[in-house]
């Protein structure tokens, strides 16, 4: 078609005919080149759009991967229900946090320095150093106190009713004294409590009674300390006084715990108390002193009750699991 249009304007001499053919070929070539360029540009635009779509898809995939954190793979949390525990802190007069507020310990500014998760190993960390103490002690603590009824200290249990507490824990950090000996800390307790009637009977100002059981981390081992009556002939009323009881001979388990993870279990029934370390070694108390102790109400305690006033002293106790049953 291009050739026929050109030939209209030239006489059909041999020279003109040749010139017309050359001119037509050049024009056709230019037209074809333009079409090729347009096709190439169109292809490049399609490729760019495809690349942009792929890039957007990759970015979305990257965002999803960053947001997905899997418990038990990327992070770990302690297996502890705090619904029936309050905590005492080494600050304030001292400060205490009860349920339900304690459930939000991970975001509570009061608790974060002393009670927090270590998501690298799934532990609940109890940190303490010398500071505030309770009325009947000189030492500081970050320690849980059992509350059968959340928010109340008035409901407790007797040995006849029985109880069991089991924990999985470690003491990874604790300071030393001036002689290079490790400080010690209380990691579990059974504490006695007077009923209101018993309190009024002996004329006390509060319901405090002695602790029947103290379990220490001491020099890399687990040491158990109980109470015994000073006078086995004491009357039922005399038994209620704190000074009617004194420390019994302690028992130290043979296994070296050091900073490793271990399990500790306390099993209580009428006239009997057993403490089990790592499900292999145990000590049983089943005597007249345990029998007489049956007049008291009790509650479990667990955490970090540091037994020193040394400046700069501190300890961390980690609990991975903690459960109580009655």
C-alpha positions in Angstrom: 0.0 0.0 0.0 2.8 2.4 0.8 4.4 1.6 -2.6 1.2 2.3 -4.6 0.8 5.7 -2.8 4.3 6.8 -3.7 4.1 5.7 -7.3 1.2 8.1 -7.8 3.6 11.1 -7.6 6.4 9.8 -9.8 6.6 9.1 -13.5 7.4 5.5 -14.0 10.9 5.9 -15.4 13.4 3.3 -14.4 15.2 5.7 -12.2 12.1 7.0 -10.6 10.7 3.5 -10.1 13.9 2.5 -8.4 13.8 5.6 -6.1 10.2 5.0 -5.2 10.9 1.4 -4.3 13.8 2.4 -2.0 11.7 5.2 -0.4 8.9 2.8 0.3 11.2 0.3 1.9 12.7 2.9 4.2 9.3 4.1 5.2 8.1 0.6 5.8 11.2 -0.2 7.8 10.7 2.9 10.0 7.1 1.9 10.5 8.1 -1.6 11.5 10.8 -0.3 13.9 8.3 2.0 15.6 5.9 -0.8 16.1 8.7 -3.0 17.5 9.7 -0.2 19.9 6.1 0.1 21.0 5.9 -3.6 21.5 9.1 -3.6 23.6 7.9 -0.7 25.8 4.6 -2.6 26.4 6.5 -5.7 27.4 8.7 -3.8 29.8 5.7 -2.1 31.4 4.1 -5.6 31.9 7.3 -6.9 33.5 7.5 -3.9 35.8 4.0 -4.4 37.0 4.7 -8.1 37.6 7.8 -7.3 39.5 5.9 -4.7 41.6 3.3 -7.3 42.4 5.9 -9.9 43.4 7.7 -7.3 45.6 4.5 -6.4 47.3 3.7 -10.1 47.9 7.2 -10.7 49.4 6.9 -7.6 51.7 3.5 -8.9 53.0 5.0 -12.4 53.6 7.9 -10.8 55.5 5.5 -8.8 57.7 3.5 -12.0 58.6 6.7 -13.9 59.5 7.8 -11.1 61.8 4.5 -10.9 63.6 4.1 -14.7 64.2 5.8 -15.7 67.5 5.1 -19.2 68.8 5.1 -20.0 72.5 7.3 -22.9 73.2 9.4 -22.2 70.1 10.2 -18.5 70.0 9.5 -17.7 73.7 8.6 -19.6 76.8 6.2 -18.7 79.8 6.1 -20.2 83.3 3.4 -22.8 84.1 2.1 -21.0 87.2 -1.5 -19.9 88.1 -1.3 -16.9 90.4 -5.1 -16.8 91.1 -4.6 -17.9 94.7 -1.4 -16.1 95.6 -0.4 -12.7 96.9 3.2 -11.4 96.8 5.1 -9.4 99.3 7.8 -7.1 97.9 11.1 -5.7 99.4 9.8 -2.1 99.0 7.2 0.1 100.8 6.0 -0.9 104.2 6.3 -3.6 102.6 4.1 -3.5 99.5 1.8 -6.4 98.7 -0.1 -7.3 95.6 -3.1 -9.6 95.8 -5.3 -11.3 93.2 -6.7 -10.3 90.8 -4.1 -7.5 90.4 -1.2 -10.0 90.6 -2.4 -11.7 87.4 -1.1 -8.7 85.5 2.4 -8.8 87.1 4.1 -8.6 83.7 2.8 -5.1 83.2 2.7 -3.8 86.8 5.4 -1.2 87.4 5.5 -2.1 91.1 6.3 -5.7 90.3 8.5 -5.6 87.2 11.8 -5.1 89.0 11.1 -8.0 91.5 8.8 -10.4 89.8 9.0 -11.0 86.0 9.1 -13.6 83.3 12.3 -14.8 81.7 11.0 -15.9 78.3 14.3 -17.5 77.4 13.7 -20.4 79.7 10.0 -20.1 80.8 10.6 -19.1 84.4 9.0 -16.6 86.8 11.9 -14.7 88.4 11.7 -13.5 92.0 14.4 -11.0 92.7 15.2 -9.4 96.1 17.8 -7.5 98.0 17.8 -6.0 101.5 15.0 -3.4 101.9 11.6 -3.3 103.5 10.6 -6.2 105.8 7.4 -7.4 107.5 6.6 -6.8 111.2 8.0 -10.1 112.4 11.2 -10.2 110.4 14.4 -8.1 109.6 14.8 -9.6 106.2 13.4 -8.7 102.8 11.5 -10.9 100.4 9.8 -11.3 97.1 7.6 -14.1 98.2 4.2 -15.6 97.4 1.6 -16.3 100.1 -1.2 -18.8 99.5 -4.7 -17.4 99.6 -7.4 -20.1 99.4 -9.9 -17.4 98.9 -8.3 -14.8 96.5 -7.7 -11.5 98.3 -8.2 -12.9 101.8 -5.8 -14.2 104.5 -8.7 -15.5 106.7 -9.2 -18.9 105.0 -6.5 -21.4 105.6 -6.0 -25.1 106.2 -5.0 -27.6 108.9 -2.9 -30.7 108.8 -6.0 -32.8 109.2 -7.3 -31.2 106.0 -4.0 -31.8 104.3 -2.2 -30.1 101.4 0.4 -30.5 98.8 2.8 -28.0 97.1 5.1 -28.9 94.3 7.6 -26.6 92.5 10.2 -26.7 89.8 12.8 -24.1 90.5 16.4 -23.0 90.6 18.6 -20.4 92.3 20.8 -19.2 89.4 22.2 -16.1 91.2 23.0 -15.3 94.8 25.7 -13.1 96.3 28.4 -14.0 98.8 29.3 -12.6 102.2 32.6 -11.0 103.2 34.1 -14.4 103.7 33.2 -15.6 100.3 30.4 -17.9 101.4 27.1 -17.8 99.5 24.2 -16.1 101.2 21.1 -18.3 101.8 17.5 -17.8 100.9 14.2 -19.3 101.8 12.5 -20.9 98.8 9.4 -22.6 100.5 7.6 -22.5 103.8 4.6 -23.7 105.7 3.5 -20.9 108.0 1.2 -21.2 111.0 -1.7 -18.9 111.7 -3.9 -18.3 114.7 -7.6 -18.2 114.3 -9.3 -15.1 115.6 -10.5 -17.1 118.6 -7.0 -18.3 119.4 -5.6 -14.8 118.9 -8.1 -13.4 121.4 -7.6 -16.3 123.8 -3.9 -15.6 124.3 -4.2 -11.8 124.0 -2.2 -11.3 120.8 -2.5 -8.3 118.5 -2.3 -10.3 115.3 -2.9 -13.8 113.9 0.8 -14.6 113.5 2.0 -18.1 114.5 5.4 -19.7 113.9 6.4 -21.3 110.6 6.3 -25.1 110.9 8.5 -25.6 107.9 11.3 -23.6 106.3 13.2 -24.8 103.2 16.4 -23.0 102.4 18.8 -22.9 99.4 22.0 -22.9 101.4 25.5 -23.4 100.1 24.3 -25.2 97.0 22.1 -27.7 98.8 18.5 -27.9 100.1 18.2 -27.6 103.9 14.9 -28.3 105.8 14.1 -26.8 109.2 11.1 -27.6 111.3 9.7 -26.7 114.7 9.4 -28.7 117.9 7.7 -28.0 121.2 9.9 -26.7 124.0 7.7 -28.5 126.6 5.8 -31.6 125.5 3.6 -31.1 128.6 2.4 -27.7 127.5 -1.3 -27.1 127.7 -3.5 -26.5 124.6 -3.4 -22.8 125.3 0.3 -22.6 126.0 1.0 -24.3 122.6 -0.5 -21.3 120.8 2.3 -19.0 122.0 5.2 -18.5 119.6 7.8 -19.0 122.4 6.3 -22.5 123.0 8.2 -23.6 119.9 11.8 -23.8 118.9 13.9 -24.9 115.9 14.2 -28.7 115.5 17.4 -30.3 114.2 17.7 -29.5 110.5 18.0 -31.9 107.6 20.2 -31.2 104.5 19.6 -33.3 101.4 22.7 -35.0 100.1 22.3 -33.9 96.5 24.3 -30.9 95.3 21.8 -28.5 93.6 24.0 -25.5 93.0 22.4 -23.4 90.3 20.6 -26.3 88.5 16.9 -26.8 88.1 15.3 -29.1 90.7 11.8 -30.2 91.9 10.7 -29.8 95.5 7.4 -31.2 96.9 5.8 -30.9 100.3 3.1 -33.4 101.2 1.0 -32.8 104.4 -1.6 -35.0 106.0 -2.9 -35.5 109.6 0.1 -35.9 111.8 2.5 -36.2 108.9 4.8 -34.1 106.7 7.1 -35.2 103.9 9.5 -33.2 101.8 10.7 -34.7 98.5 13.7 -33.5 96.5 13.8 -34.5 92.8 11.4 -37.3 93.4 14.3 -39.5 94.7 15.2 -38.3 98.2 12.8 -37.5 101.0 12.5 -36.8 104.7 9.4 -37.6 106.7 8.3 -35.9 110.0 5.7 -38.0 111.9 6.0 -37.5 115.6 4.4 -35.8 118.7 5.5 -32.4 117.5 3.7 -32.7 114.2 0.7 -34.1 116.0 0.6 -31.2 118.4 1.0 -28.7 115.6 -2.5 -29.8 114.4 -4.1 -27.0 116.4 -2.8 -24.3 114.0 -4.1 -23.2 110.6 -1.5 -23.0 107.9 -0.7 -21.6 104.5 2.0 -22.3 101.9 4.7 -19.8 100.8 7.1 -19.8 97.9 9.6 -17.4 96.4 12.8 -15.6 97.5 13.2 -14.7 101.2 16.8 -13.5 101.4 18.4 -14.2 104.8 20.9 -11.3 105.1 21.2 -7.6 105.6 24.6 -7.3 103.9 24.8 -4.2 101.7 24.8 -5.1 98.1 23.4 -8.6 98.7 20.8 -10.0 96.3 19.4 -13.2 94.9 17.3 -14.5 92.1 15.0 -17.5 92.4 13.4 -18.9 89.3 10.1 -20.9 89.4 9.2 -22.8 86.3 6.2 -24.6 87.8 4.3 -24.2 91.0 1.1 -25.9 92.0 -0.9 -26.4 95.2 -3.7 -28.9 96.0 -5.9 -29.5 99.0 
